Structure formats: structure tokens, C-alpha cells
Amino acid sequence: MSVLSKLFGSKPKVDFAQLVAEGAVIIDVRTPGEFKSGHIAKSTNIPLNVLPNKYGKLKKNSTIITCCASGMRSGSAKRMLEANGFNNVHNGGGWASLNNKI
């Protein structure tokens, strides 16, 4: 690990394609209207504002990738899920960018 990585907490890059191949669930936290205008195939739309109501429908031990339009809401979703006992959550950032990685 480089000195800069140690100082700034840089983490190894996530292989989203591998996570999906291994069965990761993609949760798109945008609004239904945004989701309808385009989304990743097989992703599930759970808007950020209703995510807390859906914790019970998600498996705490599954791999979850969150996405949104830019990465801001998906980052919030990742933190919310982790704070509620989900252990393997990744922020995929913007859905279009994530779609290109998988």
C-alpha cells in the first residue's frame, strides 16, 4: 500500500462485473420516474426515501450494489444499509457508469 493510500484511505477497486456474476443484487435508489427513463437490466428500484421500509425484504448476508444518477444517493443508501446490519454493500455510483462496468 502506498503512502498516499494510507493517508487518504484509498481502497482497492471493486470488480462490479465479478460481483454481479457472483449474484450481487443491484438496488437503484432513484425515483420511479428516473428509473423508468433508463436503468440497469435486473436492477431493483427502491427509492432512497423508502429504503428503510424495505430492509426486511433484503438479505443481510447478500452482496448489494447501490446506484443512482451520480453516486450521491447511492452513497447514502450504502451507509444506511451498513448502519442496519448489511455487511457487503458497495456504492456503484451513477447507474450509467455502473452499467458500463458490468
C-alpha positions in Angstrom: 0.0 0.0 0.0 1.4 3.4 -1.0 1.9 6.3 1.4 -0.9 8.2 -0.3 -3.3 5.3 0.0 -2.5 5.1 3.7 -3.0 8.9 4.2 -6.2 9.2 2.2 -7.8 5.8 2.8 -7.8 4.7 -0.8 -9.4 1.3 -1.2 -8.8 -1.3 -3.9 -11.1 -1.0 -6.9 -14.2 -3.1 -6.8 -14.8 -5.5 -9.7 -18.5 -4.9 -10.2 -18.8 -7.4 -13.1 -17.4 -10.1 -10.8 -19.8 -9.2 -8.0 -22.8 -9.3 -10.4 -21.5 -12.7 -11.8 -21.5 -14.0 -8.3 -25.1 -12.9 -7.7 -24.9 -9.4 -6.3 -28.2 -7.5 -6.1 -28.3 -4.1 -7.7 -30.5 -1.5 -6.0 -31.3 1.7 -7.9 -32.3 4.3 -5.3 -33.6 6.9 -7.8 -37.2 7.9 -8.1 -39.6 5.7 -10.1 -39.7 8.3 -12.8 -35.9 8.4 -13.1 -35.8 4.6 -13.1 -38.4 4.4 -15.8 -36.3 6.6 -18.0 -33.5 4.1 -18.0 -31.9 1.6 -15.7 -29.7 -1.5 -15.4 -31.3 -4.7 -16.5 -32.3 -6.8 -13.5 -31.8 -3.9 -11.1 -34.4 -3.3 -8.4 -35.9 0.2 -7.9 -36.1 1.1 -4.2 -36.1 4.9 -3.9 -33.9 6.2 -1.2 -36.8 7.7 0.8 -38.5 4.3 1.1 -35.4 2.2 1.6 -35.8 2.0 5.4 -39.2 0.4 4.8 -37.7 -2.3 2.6 -34.8 -3.6 4.8 -36.9 -6.7 5.7 -37.2 -7.6 2.0 -33.4 -7.7 1.6 -31.0 -10.4 2.8 -28.4 -9.1 5.2 -25.8 -11.5 4.0 -26.2 -10.9 0.3 -23.9 -8.7 -1.8 -25.7 -5.4 -2.6 -24.6 -2.7 -5.1 -26.4 0.6 -4.8 -26.6 3.1 -7.7 -28.4 6.3 -8.6 -27.8 9.2 -11.0 -24.5 10.4 -9.8 -23.4 8.4 -6.7 -24.6 10.7 -4.0 -27.9 9.0 -3.1 -26.3 5.5 -3.6 -23.6 6.6 -1.1 -26.3 7.5 1.4 -28.0 4.2 0.7 -24.8 2.3 1.3 -24.3 4.0 4.6 -27.9 3.4 5.6 -27.7 -0.3 4.8 -24.4 -0.8 6.6 -25.8 1.0 9.7 -28.6 -1.5 9.7 -26.5 -4.7 9.6 -25.9 -5.2 5.9 -22.3 -6.3 5.7 -21.4 -6.5 2.0 -22.6 -3.2 0.3 -20.9 -1.4 -2.5 -21.6 2.1 -3.9 -21.8 1.6 -7.6 -22.2 5.3 -8.3 -24.2 6.5 -11.3 -26.2 3.8 -12.9 -25.0 4.5 -16.5 -21.4 4.3 -15.4 -22.0 1.2 -13.4 -23.8 -0.4 -16.4 -20.6 0.1 -18.4 -18.6 -1.7 -15.7 -20.8 -4.8 -15.7 
